[in-house]
Amino acid sequence: MSSASHSSTAHVHRDDVGSRMGMWLFLFTELLLFGGLFILYSVYRFQYADDFHLAAKELNTILGAFNTAVLLTSSLTMALSIVAIQRDQRTLSLFLQIITIVLALFFLVNKFFEWTAKFHHGIYPGSEELLSKSSGEILFFGLYYVMTGLHGIHVIVGMFLIAVMARMTRRGTITHDNYVRLENAGLYWHLVDIIWIFLFPLFYLIT
């Protein structure tokens, strides 16, 4: 009986390790994707430094800073939800996961209004207004829409993932001694936040 119990524990441990390793490998591929885009951005910024600086003035720095604060707060609530489940505080963990989703929604709503304002002013890919600008400005906004749009998709995926974790937490599938999936969701969400921390200064704080 003791041997069977030990075997079962070891099996769960191997599953947990494999799950964590799988998530880290996935996050590595995400870093490669955005890393490539950051390198592309750097090359074009070096070539068109003045144009990038001029184009950046079109962005709303205050709104970008607010969104940064929102995502950083969501990272905190996500981390605290994991601490809560480790302490067997399921209700608190569930509440913090829901708060994380709400903050992510705030971020997306703010980004929607920001994009809408740009579209209203005729600054969007293929528009006459944008095509009338310099090559550097066209490249800046092309990268802006691609990189922030791709990040937005990751935010939506993260919201869905955390919602699934919240459902599992409510049902008791995720517990104080079985929380690896919530931990992995947290890792993904922290990556989403870290990517934005790079995007914000690259696009909004060009000097």
N, C-alpha and C positions, 0 to 999 in steps of 0.2 A: 504493500500500500504506500509506504514511504517512497519507494523507488518510482512508482507511477506518478505520485504527486510531484516529485522532483523533475520527472520527465516532462510533465505538463507545464510546469513553471518555466523550464528551459525553452520549451517550444514557443511559449508566449513571448519570452525575452527575444528569441530570434526573430519573431514576427515584428516586434517593436523596432528592433535594430534595422531590419530590412525596410520597414516603412519609413523610418527616418532617413536612411541612406537614399531610398528612392526619391524622397522629397528634395534632398540636397542636390541630387543629380539633376532633377527637373529644374530647380532654381538656377543651377549652373548654366543650363541651356538658355534660360531667360536672360541671364547676365550676358551671355554671348550675343544674343539678339540685340539687346539695348546697348551693349558695349560697341557693337558694330555701328549702330546709329550715332552714338556719341562720337566715335572716331570720324564718321562722315561729317557730322556737324562741325567738328574741330577743323577739319580740312577746309571746308567752305568758309568758316568764320575767319580763318587765317587769310584766305584769298579775298574776302569781301568784308573786311573789318568795319569800314565806315558804313557800308550799306546795312549790315546787321545791326549796328548801333542805331541807325536811323529807323529801321523797321521795328526795333524793340520798343521805341517810344509809342508805338500804336497799341501796345498791350497795357492792360490795367494792372499795375504793380500791386496796388492795395488789395484787389480781388485775389491776385495770385498769392499774396502773403497770407490772406485770410484762409484760402484753401490749404496752404501749407500747415497752418495752425490746426485746421480741422483734421487733416490726415495724421499729424503727429499725435493729436489727442486720441484719435481712433486706434493708433498703435498702442497707446497706453491702456486704453480700455480692453483691448484684445489681450494684452499681456496680463492684466489683472484678472481677466476671466479664467485664464489658465491657472493662475495662483489660487483663485477661489475654488476651482474644481479639485485642485491638489489638496486643499484643506477640507474637502467634502462639503463645500458650500454651494450646492447645485443651483439654488434659486438665484444667488448673487452672480454666479458664473453666467447663467442664462440671461439675466438682466444686462450684464456688461456686454455680452455678445450682441444683444439687440441694440444697445447704444452704439456699438461699433457699426452696425448696419445703417443706423440712422445717420451717423456722421458721414459715412460713405455716400449716402443719398444726398446729403447737403453738398458734398463736394461735387457730385455729378450735376446737381441743379445749378450750382454756381458756374460750373464749366459750360453748361448749356446756355445760360444767359450771356456768358462771355463770348462764346462762339456766335450766338445769335446777333450780338452787337456788331461783330466783325462782318457777318453776312449782310447786315443792314447797311453797313458802310461800303459794301461792294468788295470787301477784301476776303476773297475765297478762291480756291484753285480754279483757274480758267476764266475768272471774271475779267472784264475789260479794265476795271480799276486796277486790279493787281498786275495785269499784263502791261499796263502803261508805266509801271515802276521799273527800277533798275533790275538787272539780273540778280544781284545780291539780295535785294528785297524779296524777289520772287522765290529764290531759294530758301530764304529765312522762313517765309510763311508756309512754303511747301513742307519744310522740316517740322515746323510748328504744328501743323495739322496732322501730319503723319505720326509724330512722336507723342503728342498729347492725346491724339485719338486712340493710338495703340495702348497708351497707358489707361485711358478711360475704359477700354474693353477689359483690361486686367482688373480694374476696380469693380466692374459689373460681375466678372467671374468670381472675384473675391467675396462680393456680397452674397452671391448664390451659395458659395462654399460655406461661408459662415452661417447662413440661414439653415443649411443642411446640418451643420454642427449644433446649432441651437435646437433644432428638432430632435436630434439624437440625445442631446443633454436633457431635454424635457422628458423624453421617453425613458431615460435612465440607461441608455446604451453607453454614453460617455459618463464615466464615474471617476472617483478619486484614485482608483488603481487601474483605470483603463482610459487614458486621455490622450493617447498618442495622436489620434486623428485631429483632435482639437489643437494640439501642439503644432502639427504640420500645417493646419489652416492658418495658425498664427504666424508661422514662418513665411508662408506665402504672402500674407497681408503685410508683414514687415518689409518684404521685398518691394511690394507695390509702393509703400511709403518711401523707401529709400530711393527708388527710381524718381519719384516726384521731387525729392530733395535735390537731386541733380538737375532735373528739368527746370525747376523754378529759377535758379540763378542763371542758367544757360540762356533762357529766353527772356526773363523779366528784368534781370539785373545787369545787363551788358553795359560796361563802362568804356 
